[in-house]
Amino acid sequence: MSDCLFCKIIAGEIPSKKVYEDEKVYAFEDIKPAAPTHVLIIPKRHFAGLDKAGPEDAEIIGYCNLIAAKLGRERNIEDGYRTVLNVGPRSGQSVFHLHLHLVGGRDLSWPPG
């Protein structure tokens, strides 16, 4: 999608601090980290969010979580991290391209927000 911030990041039109990339996803450091590790994992195929996902999106949503687990292991934060999919403006979603937050490296309280 030509006006999507994350699509522009994937295309290299906007700089980011890439931490992982393969044929399905792109992952980069959040510009306003909420923890020592705060990585965004985004599918390369654009869709707005979990609320817009269909059965055809199940594989990539699961895959994003597997990449989060891989990055969690690589960053040695397996003692506690959180994965978050914000859905809609009331949740704090500001970029409408599905993205998974990987947050960790410090104690995380509950409930969030």
JOGIDA-V290415 format. One record per backbone hydrogen bond with DSSP energy under -0.5 kcal/mol. NH is the residue of the N-H (numbers start at 1). CO is the residue of the C=O. Records with the same first field share a line. If there is no record, write none. Layout:
NH = CO, CO
//
This chain:
4 = 1
8 = 4
9 = 5
10 = 6
11 = 7
12 = 9
13 = 8
14 = 8
18 = 16
19 = 27
20 = 27
22 = 25
26 = 42
27 = 20
28 = 40
29 = 17
30 = 38
33 = 30
37 = 104
38 = 36
39 = 102
40 = 28
41 = 100
42 = 26, 40
43 = 98
44 = 24
46 = 44
52 = 49
53 = 50
57 = 54
58 = 55
61 = 57
62 = 58
63 = 59
64 = 60
65 = 61
66 = 62
67 = 63
68 = 64
69 = 65
70 = 66
71 = 67
72 = 68
73 = 69
74 = 70
75 = 71
76 = 73
77 = 72
80 = 77
82 = 103
84 = 101
86 = 84
88 = 86
91 = 88
92 = 89
93 = 88
96 = 94
97 = 95
98 = 47
100 = 41
101 = 84
102 = 39
103 = 82, 101
104 = 37
105 = 80
//
